[in-house]
Amino acid sequence: MSNTQDLLTKISQKTIQIKRDYPELQKYLDETRITLPQGDNSSAKVDQEALQNYLNTLDEMVTKYKSK
């Protein structure tokens, strides 16, 4: 499995975990997505760094929530 595919899988799993275990955080998922390129801009690329940053953001969100 490529690193990009691995990151996409982890993001999907983390999103499912948030929806299942922390539904009150779902409202922040749309806000965190703005870190990824959006729209139909054909020059926008989602690279591994952007995916890793997004995954880190999701992880931080859950960690901070659990610590409260």
N, C-alpha and C positions, 0 to 999 in steps of 0.2 A: 504494500500500500504506500502510495506516495505521501510525502510529508503534508502536502496540501490537503489531500483526501483525509489524512489522519486528523488534521486540525478541524476540518469541516465536520467530521464524525464527533469529535470532542465537543465542538460548539453545539451540535445538535443534541447530544446527550446532556450537556449542561442546561440547555434551554428547556428540555423535557423535565429535568430535575427541578428547575425553578418553577415551572408550571405546576408540577405535581406536589412538591414539598413546601414551596414558598409562594403560593398564589398571590400574596400581597405585593410581591416584587414584579409581577408581570407588567405592571404599568411602566416600569423602567426599561423594559426590553426594547420598546420602540425608541426610547431616548438613546440607548447605548448603540443602536444600529447606525446612528448617524456617523459613527466612526468609520463606517465602510462606505466606499463610493456608491452613489445612488443615481437613479434616473437612467435614461437611455444614452448617456454619454459614452460613445463607442471607444473613446480614448481612456476611460476609467478602467483601471486594472485593480483587481483584488490580489495582492501578493501575500506571501506567507507571513510577512511582518505584520500586515494589517489584520490578518486572521488571528495571529498570535496575540496581538494587542487586544482584539475583541474578546478572545477567550480569557485573557488576563482580567479584563474589565468585568466579565461575568463572574469569574472566580472571586475577585475582590468584593463585588456586590454581595455575594452569598456570605463570604467570610465576615464582612462588616455587619451584616444583618444578624448572623448567628452570634456575634460577640455582644450584641445588645440585650 
